[in-house]
């Protein structure tokens, strides 16, 4: 059970670890790993923060103008400066939700071990998922999510800041997942780990941290739930928000009813059907009546969310009315959440995501598909 999580470390595409004799407790009888330490001072990392008390005061010339009480209630993101100033607050938990496309050949748990924001937990996007479907990283059941998140040590009282290794990518998916299960006190770190490091803030490296144990326990908890076994104490209570997630049946009805504007976050060539899908057995094209706004159009060059005025222009250009309901889709339900994040900044806070997205729709033999050749 826990070994399925550790396999990702052992068999990752770019191994950056070396094996050493066992030093862990009986929680899992696997070998631990030593990591090449990430320097805390580089040409781009000159603010020697040190993971120590009163971190905010160590930045010279910048006034610590932030506090946990100033967390934006109407914004879905926080800045790296805000997080730095609040990193030691007891009710803030930072979550590394890095995930990468298969063709990127990157292993998120290995990268987490090499460098992560101090104190960050690791959220396994592929692992904290529905185990009853072959579709990738689909939304788990309420019971499974509660068990996994509790194993990570997250509670309902916590304020969460979630980030990823690309800037703003898979973190949006985990932001959406928590909101689906009723936890609104969550923000995405604008610009993610790259922005954090570019701002000169320190990172931690660890091979056997408590966070790795918790991530492994979360994976084990998920498997136990789906196998009908008892799990450990539940510290996170879910409140499912069905209006934030759509099914294939709802998308099918919407083709005729047109109650929602469906926006696809995939690239234009994939949407048009002129480029093949990255997963085998998936047809090319799009849901009839949908429109395409590639997720990258929500971001600037530094992978931070665009200002509201610029975001609105992107939607206006594609004929999307912000006065009417919207639902988002993509390849596997990840980048659709970036569109939802952008729409949240514009005041549309209840945008549903089609969880199965094109990996489900395009794999069916009886779902209608349009392409640039058929329109």
Secondary structure, DSSP 8 states (H G I E B T S, - for coil): -HHHHHHHHHT-SS--EEE----S-TT-----EEE----S-BTTB-----SSSSGGGGSTT------GGG--SS-SEE-HHHHHHHTT-TTEEEEE-----GGG---HHHHHHH-EETT-EE--TTTSS-TT-SSTT----HHHHHHHHHHTT--TT-EEEEE-SSSSSTHHHHHHHHHHTT---EEEETTHHHHHHHTT--EE--SS-HHHHHHHHHHHHHHHHHTT---S---------GGGEE-HHHHHHHHHH--SEEEE-S-HHHHHTSS--SSTT---SB-TT-EE--GGGGB-TTS-B--HHHHHHHHHHTT--TTS-EEEE-SSSSTHHHHHHHHHHTT----EEESSHHHHHTT-SSS--B-TTT-
